[in-house]
Structure formats: structure tokens, C-alpha cells
Amino acid sequence: MGLVTIFNLYLQTKKSKLYLTTFNLKFSFMDTFLIVLAGILVVTGLVGCIFPKLPGTPLCYLGIILLHYSSIAEFSINFFIRWGIFVIAVQGLDYLIPTWGKRKFGGSTKGVWGSLIGMLAGLYFGTYGIISGAIIGAFIGELFAGKESNEAIHHAFSSFLFFILGTISQLIVAGGLLYYYIDEIRYVL
């Protein structure tokens, strides 16, 4: 009863159309579908910023494009051009930074994957677990790549650093797009 009473949300069916009525605003089924799908894409994009196989920022950008086609949001062409450039730049940097770092400091792909796996394993232990798990994972990955232990420690720190730089740059852009999503739908909620 609580959330429904607070926001006075209710669903009603009229002539084979589903309307979501909130504060005397009416949305068609397609608007509701686009808002929900855009939200799913933005959240999936945030998750994709951490997992390297998902295109994080392009999914967030696609979510904002879908939100634009609903009746609650309207973005300018300049907005789409500006954020499109940010998304392309961050995607490019996400591939260039680790490659440049591996070439500059001699790291390996196994070190980057070890850093990701260690970070995920360290999620249970909080912030310190994430950081130490990522470094330990990168170290183990570098050992699997055939490096000596002293060399592996150096490469583990460099793999971890460049993985974090790429992730943070994606999270900044995805966070900006999430802000615009929430800003546009806050009156609906």
C-alpha cells in the first residue's frame, strides 16, 4: 500500500490501451515500454562498464536514445552529438589504454583478465577486497603468462592500473547518462 499510496500510481485499461496515470500524466503502453527498456539498457550499460565483454557506454547511450522517443523526454541534437563523441572517445580509450599499457610496461592479456577475475572475487570483501583481489588476480594472471615473480608483480600493478583507468572513464560517461535518464523520469516515479 505504501509506495502506491505515496505516488498515487494506478493502472487502468481503456479501449485496449494501457495507461499509466501519475500526477495526471497519461502514458501509452509504448511510452511505458520505451521508458522501461531504456532503464534496462542504462543499468546494463553500467554493469557493462565493469565487464569487458559488454559495451557499457554504448548501451547507456542507446537507452537515452530510446527515452528520447518516449513522450516524457526531449533531447537536442547537440546533446546527442556531444554525448556520442564522449561515448566513442571512451570506447576508443578503453581499448587503447590497456593496449598501450601492456606495450609500455610489458603486461599481458592474462594479467588484465586476472585483474578482472580477482576484482570480482574480492567483491565479497568490500573495497579492500576489490583492490587487493584485482592486484592478486593480475599477479596470478601474469604468472600464468610465464613471467617471473618480480616481473609479474610489476606487470600486475600496471595491468590493474590500466584496467581501473578504462573502467573509471567508462563509469564517468555512463554515470552522466544515468543522471539524464533519472532527471527525465523523476516526475513519472
C-alpha positions in Angstrom: 0.0 0.0 0.0 2.8 2.4 0.9 4.6 3.3 -2.4 1.4 3.1 -4.4 -0.3 5.4 -1.9 2.6 7.9 -1.8 2.9 8.4 -5.5 -0.8 7.7 -6.3 0.1 5.2 -9.1 -2.5 3.0 -10.6 -3.1 1.1 -13.8 -6.3 1.3 -15.8 -7.3 -0.3 -19.0 -9.3 1.8 -21.6 -10.2 0.7 -25.1 -7.4 -1.8 -25.4 -4.7 0.7 -24.4 -2.8 0.6 -21.1 -2.3 3.9 -19.5 0.0 4.7 -16.5 -1.6 7.6 -14.7 0.7 9.6 -12.4 0.0 13.1 -11.3 -2.5 13.4 -14.2 0.1 12.5 -16.8 -1.0 9.7 -19.2 1.4 7.4 -21.0 0.6 4.9 -23.6 1.8 1.4 -23.5 4.6 2.2 -26.0 5.8 5.1 -23.7 5.9 2.8 -20.7 7.7 0.1 -22.8 10.3 2.6 -24.0 10.9 4.0 -20.5 11.4 0.5 -19.0 13.6 -0.7 -21.9 15.7 2.5 -21.7 16.1 1.9 -18.0 17.2 -1.7 -18.6 19.7 -0.6 -21.2 21.2 2.1 -18.9 21.5 -0.3 -16.0 23.0 -3.0 -18.3 25.4 -0.3 -19.6 26.6 0.4 -16.1 27.3 -3.2 -15.5 29.0 -3.4 -18.9 31.4 -0.7 -17.7 32.9 -3.3 -15.4 32.6 -6.4 -17.5 34.8 -6.1 -20.6 32.6 -8.2 -22.9 29.5 -5.8 -22.6 29.7 -2.5 -24.4 28.8 -0.3 -21.4 28.6 3.2 -22.6 27.0 2.4 -26.0 24.2 0.6 -24.2 23.6 3.6 -21.9 23.6 5.9 -25.0 21.1 3.6 -26.7 18.9 3.8 -23.6 18.9 7.6 -23.8 18.0 7.4 -27.5 15.0 5.2 -26.7 14.0 7.5 -23.9 14.0 10.4 -26.4 11.4 8.6 -28.4 9.0 8.4 -25.5 6.7 11.3 -24.7 8.4 12.3 -21.4 11.9 13.3 -22.7 13.2 15.5 -25.4 16.9 16.0 -26.0 18.6 18.3 -28.5 20.7 17.3 -31.5 23.7 19.0 -29.7 23.1 16.7 -26.7 23.3 13.6 -28.8 26.3 14.8 -30.8 28.2 15.8 -27.6 27.4 12.5 -25.7 28.0 10.5 -28.9 31.5 11.9 -29.1 32.1 11.1 -25.4 30.9 7.5 -25.9 33.1 7.0 -29.0 36.1 8.5 -27.2 35.7 6.4 -24.1 35.2 3.2 -26.1 38.3 4.0 -28.1 40.3 4.8 -24.9 39.0 1.6 -23.3 40.7 -0.4 -26.0 43.8 1.9 -26.4 44.7 2.4 -22.7 45.2 -1.3 -21.8 47.0 -2.0 -25.1 49.3 1.0 -24.7 49.9 0.0 -21.0 50.7 -3.6 -21.9 53.1 -2.5 -24.6 54.7 0.2 -22.4 55.2 -1.9 -19.3 55.2 -5.4 -20.8 52.0 -6.7 -19.3 49.9 -9.4 -20.8 46.2 -10.1 -21.6 46.2 -12.8 -19.0 47.1 -10.1 -16.4 44.2 -7.9 -17.4 41.8 -10.9 -17.2 43.3 -11.9 -13.9 42.7 -8.4 -12.6 39.0 -8.6 -13.6 38.5 -12.1 -12.1 40.3 -11.1 -8.9 38.2 -7.9 -8.6 35.0 -9.9 -8.9 36.2 -12.4 -6.4 37.1 -9.6 -4.0 33.6 -8.0 -4.2 32.6 -10.1 -1.1 35.2 -8.3 1.0 34.3 -4.7 0.1 36.6 -2.0 -1.2 39.8 -3.5 0.1 38.8 -6.9 -1.3 38.2 -5.4 -4.8 41.5 -3.6 -4.9 43.6 -6.4 -3.4 41.7 -9.1 -5.4 42.4 -7.2 -8.6 46.1 -6.9 -7.9 46.4 -10.5 -6.8 44.4 -11.7 -9.8 46.6 -9.7 -12.1 49.7 -11.2 -10.4 48.4 -14.7 -10.9 47.5 -13.9 -14.5 51.0 -12.7 -15.2 52.4 -15.8 -13.6 50.3 -17.9 -15.9 51.6 -15.8 -18.8 55.1 -17.1 -17.9 56.6 -14.1 -16.1 59.0 -14.3 -13.1 57.6 -13.3 -9.8 59.4 -9.9 -9.5 58.4 -9.1 -13.1 54.9 -10.4 -12.5 54.4 -8.0 -9.6 55.4 -5.0 -11.7 53.1 -6.1 -14.5 50.3 -6.9 -12.1 50.3 -3.3 -10.8 50.4 -1.9 -14.3 47.6 -4.2 -15.6 45.5 -3.3 -12.6 46.1 0.5 -13.1 45.2 0.5 -16.8 42.1 -1.7 -16.1 41.0 0.8 -13.5 41.6 3.8 -15.7 39.5 2.3 -18.5 36.7 1.3 -16.1 36.6 4.7 -14.4 36.4 6.6 -17.7 33.5 4.4 -18.8 31.8 4.8 -15.4 32.0 8.6 -15.6 30.3 8.7 -19.0 27.7 6.1 -18.0 27.0 7.9 -14.8 26.4 11.1 -16.8 23.9 9.3 -19.0 22.3 7.7 -15.9 21.9 11.2 -14.5 20.0 12.4 -17.6 17.8 9.3 -17.5 16.8 9.8 -13.9 16.4 13.5 -14.4 13.9 12.9 -17.2 11.8 10.2 -15.4 11.8 11.6 -11.9 8.4 13.1 -12.4 7.0 9.8 -13.6 8.1 8.0 -10.5 
